[in-house]
């Protein structure tokens, strides 16, 4: 097929670009981002290791009797080599979101390995012997310092280096959705320099003489070079797999990073197990929403401990909020609403009342002001919200009584979003599998933007949670919920 020029791609319906001023901003400095980040992380790990040992040897904490030697310098290359072997310096270059939270299991492994090595080599390193409390202190201190140091380094590097320049290739609807999510997602520093299809559309076929042909190699190469692209994100649809693989090989041959939106994982989840059988790769798919007895018991134990501890610690605040609500407006302290729980069972979800007493009665009069999509109901300045209720909603304090639901077993700390019956009636087909998992106080839907997510997107997110469940996933969601609530992202 005839090769279209870069100018034609940039002005025709096939190619969409942002203003030239954005395409050219900071492209030279962006090429060194990975190297800067790797070296900064290495320095952070070394500093964490040195400070951790200094804490263990501090006479003010542990008493006299131990002291460093010149041989302590051997710890520095060990930390870097161990972190490299675990993969702590290689992951960032392959991912768009560079987050420290996902590294926590590896950082725990590094901390334990570091403490074990120091303990085994204590005779050569120190003038004395480590006690058991000191070894545990070394593990904990190393982990905390390494985690905080890496989080700080990533934040600084993202601030001082140009955003990663990304080209999105795929169907128009997919490329637009990916672009909007990447440019608005916290913790992601990218600029979308253009979007292109994997195949030319009918208009381009008539204009340039192609017949639904794949994007030409030269066109793709020219676009990458002209826009100084650093990463190409591919969203495959129904295209021939050989065409997609060819595009990936071409991009990688140019030294450009590639990320692929895997359609299969929207159904089976990313926690599937890969295996190789004499050169044939098989994907072991977990049964959706079915936990082993030990996993179910572990999740329930975490719910009981978390909800119980939360109620005890927050008891004074809960009593104070109840008094304020009672004094602010007429009506009960708690708002009880029917929600759909696990396996479609109805339960009464508790909240602090944040609206006037007859809020449900006047809901019908406000439907023309609804701002949410796909069957959800949300108004930014809802006239039914009381003065205290507005504060409760902005701070998410109105959700705290759901700890009682968690303790009672109708909800979990983490899970799919509990829907009202009217919203649940809109969900059909395979998407109803989300009900196999107990609903949660928070979940992926909360940290991804809560009410900003349309219904069809939310049920996919809920499904993926059930397909990918692990205890570590629950812990990550709980940890990520805290900053999202503090930023009031759920409004």
Steps between C-alpha positions, in 0.01 A plus 500: 500500500615858445671644805330810643723784606525614861322824405208305353478283809511806723218679319275217386237307696747218572737703715421732790771704671529756776645849430860513373616684812407193706650251254842659520515583872790336686545207260881493538494479881232229497738247340711497816208452740547126552872538569440784746228304677705179529801680645286703737329185626838334553624798704176490701546128577860550610408791727218292652740210566763722662246677720343169601838363617577828674175467692582143604847607618381817676620478864224738606242239393670166560783585740881485454694201379467515122672711242549519124808389307648600167359178356150648537553653156439150357133545586461764229562280193308215663185715533520612136569146369221348711249765389605449139459123528149543644410732211457822695682712238345358184124523549457875455613505140229251403202665671317830459405543867816498707380414848687387810197327652517217246860436606423443868526116484838529324618762751406268787703227331796737456482612866493144632784395269705804605445436873582131459824583318602755765423251775704223335794736439480678838837367617675664203290816497461599864682499831234287660195287426148594401220400733168367375318832563771680302455267202125562499564873540736489202233335282232749601723808474640397162150435364355830623795710383524326161126538437485865600823578316383341177163675516675835551750436220228410252301810587805723456609339171149532358501868592841588354489290180270551199185291471528176303392553140245237397336404173174302527417262214164329463129558444393867548278424800777304674774754429283786627415309819861401568623853432253663738573250778877534472496880498274524807629210709707598806848353511523493120717754317426470128404721209304348212671632187266324258246228427480271198302192390649160427315509169420794278130591489286521185564875452877447504464199271321710239749788540826300493403195300507241784227247570481466873871425512704494821689811602808501275841437660637824361199699619540364852876558496461856371239579764720366782804694381315824422326510837800374700285222644637307799220244545235358269182369663312251285129424551430197276143431390402239242816532292701206385744401772790484251444867414510598868813293564665654195425851629642410843821359347544810285456737794737302722757490219498879506591492868158632604313365802175314435196453722203289389141513624425126544140427405520149643581628849171696507336158529747275684689756710871561536557246780482206262789253505723463195673170431717363222438149367769410245488846344123541525389775738185424696303736721346356815181693579375517858136436581336838544408612851558159657749521786657203668393445861831637624478810276139566603593460866797734460290766329230473767759518778641819346147643484428423865833629625490812282138589575536424870816707535342781299191514721708505818743767380231716339240461777541859635471643149193288421324618816588862427372475140176344621440792736577759232264334249222489759543869585527614138170371357196288575517129437692190607877489539541207262376465145407142414481414133418173326797377297574189300756277667675174424299261282235770458386499864354826633652663806470835677812708455570755774617857451494813705199697378623781275166605344168636616255249641278478186789480250367191319156654459637797302758306297264473205478877473876524448558236233543761228807627690669159519870521396595133519491257207367153443221490760684655796358809674735782604459878537797719592300758698216277617243722678402209725841497673509660846775733625669227702423249225706695249803479726442130566487427129807704410703318764329160448420488873141406414633156392648407840186326640553238229762356734199351681390338172850355461501369856157345444612325181276667240793701363878476476764767544586460130272378224268599214287809541166421669218617272140594573239268339420745217865518397551125538205434266695668217780241516454195278686196371853412610530831685272362772788275602618797707242386758708190575720722719384678816463881449753726667535833676765581245633339184657564164193707410580737789867564422427534126260788556178365654205692352706616201497145359202407279302192595634283214859579600434446869360149457807403295723629778300303756531187286876540469528535878334162546716344229824633648429482874785454741565615855772731370251656254267577792785657697603712200145625450468591869831688489406682179156594633654724767660758264197490268267583788733774623495651151119479506496311170175329586292818487 
